[in-house]
Amino acid sequence: MPKPDPLVICRNCAYPYSDLGRHDKHQRDSDNVTPIILIPARMGSTRLPDKVLADIAGLPMIVHVLERARAAGLGPVAVACGEAVIARAVEAAGGVAVLTDPGHPSGSDRIFDALNLLDPGGVHDVIINLQGDLPSISPEYLHAVLRPLADPAYDIATLVAPVTSEEEAKAHSVVKCACAFGEGQEVAPALYFSRNRVPSGAGALWHHIGIYAYRRAALARFVALAPSPLELREKLEQLRALEAGMRIGVARVPAAPFGVDTQADLELARRNLGHYS
């Protein structure tokens, strides 16, 4: 059998085919779970109101995210909607939409609501929470976020990418993860998350990417917890899990995906994705 082109990206770990044995292992790991991808979406946004329905190359942003999630081929994909107008846009694009309580305080609460409506029998044992403002997210990253769950010690998985500039390291909007990868390691435990530069000292810094994979029991436990002191202090929901003793594993990927938070981001997304129209 010929080897794959080394420039082709592995769908399971988001890295080139440089080590076939490693990629075969990722395929076996991903075969052991039955994921469902849920995309929480609501109209309210502090910096860019109604951004999930913003037009990008003729489609609402949420539909771009939906299409990227479908392209991953991992399992069912649905949008957990806070309002009917989002559901109509998703359904018009042939997607599955679930109306959830608009008063949910977070995306994790919203996807848990949708999960119970879509899968009351518990068929899906892993839930991928994909943000609705990542219109150019690589489908391979959805495979990558499953990697930590190959280790039963982890309750939750997420992604990190290298911080590549001093500006990025200092940016309050960029969440940093305190973690360390040993030689050849692609997964590491997350020890802390902060908007500040952590850890101190010389060495790599890691940009947290807000895509999560939860074991079903871990998601149920997480949404039942009250907001924690460090979560409220840093305004980072994932600290609630760490403070409760849950273990978060991070998989590293080459670069942070582009997210839409401001009008300038939206204009850039329109330029970059214009070839879809």
N, C-alpha and C positions, 0 to 999 in steps of 0.2 A: 504494500500500500504506500503511495507517495506521501511524503510529509506535507502538512499544510504550509501555505505561503507564510513565512515568518512575519510578514507585515499584517497578516490578518489578526484581528482582535478576537480573543476567546470570549464567548458570550457569557461564560460562567464567572470569570474573574477580572475581565476588563484589561488584561495584559496581553501583549503579543505572544504568539506560539513559540516561545524560546525553550520551554521545558515540557515535552509532551506528557511525561509522567505526572507532573503537577496538574496539568489541565484535565487529564483523565480522572484524577482524584476529585477535582471540583465537579465534574459531571456526575460522579457517583454520589457526592454530597448533596447536590441539588436534586437528585432523584429520590432522596429520602424524605422530602417534605412535599406538602401540597399547598402551595401558596395561593393567596388571593391578594390582588393589588387594589387598594382603596385610596382614592384621591379626595381629600376633604376640600370643599370649596364653599366660600361664602362671599357675599357682595361687599361686606365691610372691609376696608383696608385703610390704615391711618395715612400712609404716604401716597397711595395711588388707589383711590376709591374705585370699586367695580372692576378691578384689573383682571379678574378671571374671565370676563367677557370682552376684554379689549380685543379689537380686531388686529390680527397679525396675518398678513398675506391672505386675507379673505376668510379666515376662520377665527373663532374666539380662541383666546389663549388656552382655555381649559381643554379644547378639542385637540390642540397640538400635543398637550401633555397626555391626553387619553390615547392618542395614536402612538406615541412613543412607548407607553405602557403596554399596549397591545402587541407592539413589535417585539417586545421581550419574549413573548411566547411562554410565559411562566404559568399562566392560569387565568381565571376570570379577572376582569377589570371592571370596576364600577366607580362612579363619582358620588361621594356622600355630600349632598347639596344642602346648603342652609336655606335656599330660597327656590321657589318654583321656576323662576326665570332661568336659573342655571340648569335645572333639570330639563327644561324645554330645549335649550341649546345642545345639551349632551344627547338627548334622544333624537334630535334632528340630524345629528351626525352618526346615528346608529349605535350609540353607546347606551350603557345601562346607568340609570340615575336613581338614587334613593333619596327621598326627602327626609331630612333629619331635623330635630329641634333647632330652630335658629338661635336659641339661647345657649347652646353648648359653649362652654368657656374655652375649648381648645380643639385642635384638629384631632387629637387622639380620642377625645370624648365623642367627636362626630363619627370617626371611623368605627368605634366600638358599637355605637348605635346602629350604623349601617350593617356591620357584621352580623349582629343579632337578627336583623330583619332579613338579610340575604341568606344566611347560613345558620339557621337555628339548630340544625342537627350536628353542627361541629365537624363538618367534612374537612374544612381547611384548618390546618394546624399552625400555619404561619401567616401573618398579616403584614404586608408591606405597605407602609404609609408613605405615599409619594406626594410631595407638595404640588399644588396646582399652579405655581408660578415659575416652573422650569420648562419652558416650551421647547428647549433644544436638548433636553436631557438624553444622554446616550442610553439606549435600552440595555447595553451591557452592564451599566451601573446597577440595574435592578437585579441582575444575576450576582454582581459583586457583593451586594448587601446581604446575601444569604450565607456568604462564606463563614462568618463567625459562628453561625448556628450549627455548623458541623461539630462543634465542641459543645456537649451537653451542659457544660458549666455556665454558658452564657444564656441570659434570659432575653436580651435585646441586642440587636446588631445595628450598626450604622456605619457611615463612611467618613474617611478623612483623606485630604490631599495635601501635598506639601505647600507651605507658605513660601511664596517665591519673591517677595519684596518687603522692604522695610515698611512701606506704606500699608501693605496688607497686614503685616504684623501689628501695626499700631491702630488699625481701624477698629473702632468700637463695634461696627456692624458685622465684623468677621469674628465668628465664635472660634476660639482655639480649644483644642483638646490636648490635655496632658496625657501623653501615651508614648511608648517607646517600642520600636520594632528591632528585634535582634537580627543578626545576619541571616538573610534569606527568608525572614518571616513576613507574611502578608497580613497577619491578624495579630492584634494586641489588645490587652485590656484597657479600657478607658478609666483613668483614675480621677479626672476632674475635667470640667468644661468652664471656660470663662471668656468674657469679652475682652479681658486684659491679656497681656502677653504671658502665657504659661507654657512650659515651665521656664524659670529663669536660667541664666547661664548659657554657655555655648552649646550649640546643637540644633537639630532640626526642630521646626515648629510645624504644627499640623492644623490645617483649616478644616473645621467640622462641616460636613455636608448634611443638611437636615432631611435625610431619607432614612427611615427606620424599618427594620424587620422585627416583629414581636412574635415570640411564641404565644399561642392563644391565651394560655393561663397567665402569662406575664402581662399581657395587655389588660386582661380583666382585673388583675391585682393593681396595676398602675392607675387605672382610671378610678379605682375605689379609694385611692390614697388622697389625703388632703394635701394641698400645696405645702411645700416644705420651706424652712427658713432660707436655705441657700438658693432655692429656686426663686423665691420672691426677691431676694437680694440681687441676684445676677439677672433675673428675668429670663431664666433658661429652664424649661420644663424638664429636661432630661436629668437635672440634678435631683429631682424628686425621687427618681428611681435609684440613683446612687445612694442618697441619704437613707433610703429604706432597705439598703443592703442588696439590691438587685445588681446583677453583673451585666455590664455593657461591653460587648466586643466591637472593635473597630477594624474594618478592612481598609487598606489603603488603595487608592486609585490615582491615576496620573495627574489629574487636574480637577479643580472645583468646577462644576457646571455653572453656566450663566443663569442667574435668576433675575426676575423682573420685580423691582421694588419701587422704582421711580419712573417719572415720565421719560427721562433720558434713557433709562434701561429699555423702556418700551420702544422708543424710536430705534435703538440699536437692534433690538430683536426683530423689528419690522425690516430693517435693512438686511440683516443676516439671513432671515427666513423668507425673503421675498421671492426666492427661486421656487417656492412651493406654490405660488399663485399661478 
